[in-house]
Every structure is written in structure tokens, then in C-alpha cells.
């Protein structure tokens, strides 16, 4: 009986050790399976699509007045008054009186001229009456005695000439009278003023400088590498001017013309942008003052079927693509345009190509990679 118990105990021990062995073996296999790792580099890709892109051209220029006028006195006399806004930095409107010259003598000149016109008209009327009398008398005289002098034709012509002369003098007198009140030729900012009340000015004397604020111009230099992207006719194309201030004022305008020459020293051409109401007197917009240095942006030609790629993904004119076998391939490309942090590529890429957004440390042609899935992104962000 004792031997039977010993035998049973022996087999129980054997069974226990056998189970432990199987358990250890299974665990080892599981650990071995867990240790199998995909060694392919994990990268993310983006699918490329061609697009039509309007080239954005930018430049810098100084705001200048479209018109600048040197104001001079056109008649002589004493300054009797001037507009309180007629000071350096003052804004005046078109037709507004800037200053007035004493006009008594010019009123007198107008009266004298009017008197001369009246006298000439009377003389002409008298000569025309005498001419009619002479014509009636000439009917009873032989034709040999009827001359132009007898018919008073020279006297009538002389009277008419005197009337025209008197009328001309009247026009000059009225014009001189009107010039005693000097008016602004356009909405303007006063740059300088060189006169004061009581001062005597002579005809032709420079007294002020005005800059028109109705329109402003900005000359934009265009480098040679930008020229191929300009439209054939830029006149009338919209443009914006940006003034770098605390509020970053932006004003709309348009390209008015091409200056038509290439600078011999810089090899640049120049476009001219025009802005209406630069000081905002009509629109209430923030003024862009003359002399301000602004950035200009406008659209150039349209690039058809180009690919927009971050500059960081282009190296030595090559882009890394992932083929249908998930293998890396370096693809040569032609960069047609650079704007901001992007390259625009015209050749070397096809629609729906997969571009690698990040690369292994040492990428090689034919290297097999693993494409990052949304689940991978979620796991990595959770970790």
C-alpha cells in the first residue's frame, strides 16, 4: 500500500513539472512573438494635386503727389487777407480762396475798360449811321465818284477794331480783378507759404507750394526675375498698398502705367500705382501721407497646373515621393516660382502622387517605409 502511494506521488510530481514546462514554453513563445517589431521607418505623406495659381507680385515704393504746383501771384498788390488753413500742413479744397490782394485799382481798371467799350460801341454806331447816309446819297452820283472812303468803309472798319480792342482790354481787366483772389487749383495740402498780411507781392512772385491730395502715385521697381510673371498689359489691374503702422493701413488702388524704360544701373523696370484720396478727406480712411514707404501687392500671370510644396520638402531640386510599393523615390522637379515658404513646381510631378512630409535620417531610393495612419497619430499624441 505504501508503494502505491509512493507511485501516485511520483506521477503527480511528474505531472506538475510537465505542466510548468508547458506553461514556461508557451510564455516564451508569446514573448518571442511580442518581440517581432516592424523596422520600417514611419513617415507621413500628403497627396499632391495640381492647381491654377495667380502669381502675387510685391514691391516697395514711396507715396508721391500726382500733382505739385508752385503758386505765384499773377497780379501785383498788397495782401489784405489769407485763409487760416493756408499754412504749411493745412488742407484746402478745390476752388477755396487762399489769399486776397487789394483790388481797388483792378475794379477801377474794369470800370475804365467798360467805359472804353461803351465809347467804341457809340463810335461804331455813329459810323454805321453815316455809312447808310452815304449809301443813299451815292445812288444819285456817278459811279466814278463813289469810293470806299465816300461810303465810309475804312471808318467803319476802324470803329469795329476800336470796339474789339476795348472789349479785349475789358477782358484783361476782369481777369486781373479775378486774380486778386487766389484759389486752390485742386484739393491740396499746403507744403509751404511765403507771404503775410500787409506784404506787397509782384506778378510772378512765388508765394506757396501745394501738393494735390486728390490722387497719389507710387513708383514700383520690378526686378528682372519678376518680369516674366507680369501680364502683357498691367494698366488698370487692381493693387493694394500697405502702410506698416500700429493699425497696418491698407489702401486699394490700381496700376496706372508702365514708365516704359529699364533703369541702366539697376536693370529694373518701373510700374506706377495710383491711389485716389490718399489723405482720406472724402472716404474717411486712414491717410497715407506723402513720403510714406509702403508695400505694394498685385496679381501677375496665372500659373496653370502647378504644385504648391513647402520649401522644406525640396532639396537640391528633388522631392521624395512614396510609390505604390511604399518605397521612397527621389524625384527631380522644376521650381517655377517661390513665394513665402512655398515653391510652385511646374514639371516633375503628377497628380495624386504621394509626397513624404518627413523622412528617415538617411533616406535612400527604394527604401521601404511605413505610412503613418490616423491611429498612429492618435497613439503618438496620447503618449
Protein Blocks (a to p, Z undefined) as FASTA:
>chain_A
ZZmmmmmmmmmmmmmmmmmmmmmmmmmmmmmmmmpccfbdcddddddddddddddddddd
ddddfbdcddddfbecddfbdcfklcghiacdehiafbdcdfklmmmmmmmmmmmmmmmm
mmmmmmmmmmmmmmmmmmmpcfklmcfklnommmmmmmmmmmmmmmmmmmmmmmmmmmmp
ccdfbdcddfbdcddehiacdehiafbdcddfkbccddddddfklmmmpcfblghpacdd
ddddfkopadddddfbdehiacfklopacdddddehklommnopacddehiacddddddd
ddehiacddfklpgghiacdddfkopacddddddfbdehjbccdfbhpaehiacdfbdcf
bdcehiacddddfklmmmmmmZZ
